[in-house]
Amino acid sequence: GSTVNTLQKFLISQGKGPAAQALAKNGATMTFGSLTRAALAEFQKSAGITPATGYFGPKTRAYINALSQ
């Protein structure tokens, strides 16, 4: 839904790797699929978040919330 859309827009704005670039070409779809998961894993890896699994868990939420403050 809208939360996934917001996450996708964030990942697109970060442009961290080929999956994020592919997500940008697709655009924000509001569906958490394999492309969103891959783009999120790329972001997690670039940010040093471990494990970089592509799941939007507490570590990733906290990291992204800290960026927006």
C-alpha positions, 0 to 999 in steps of 0.5 A: 500500500502507501507505506510500500510506495513511500519506501519505493520512492525512497529507494529510487531517490537513493539510487543504490545499485542496479535493482534501485535503477530498475525500480526507478524504471518501473516506478513506485507500484505499491507492491512489495515484490522481488524488485523492491526486495532487491533494491532494499537489500542493495540499500541495506548493504550500502548503509552497512545494515546487516543482514542485508536481506531486503526485508524492512525490519526494525534496523532498517526502519530506525536507520531510515527514520534517523536519516529523515530527522 
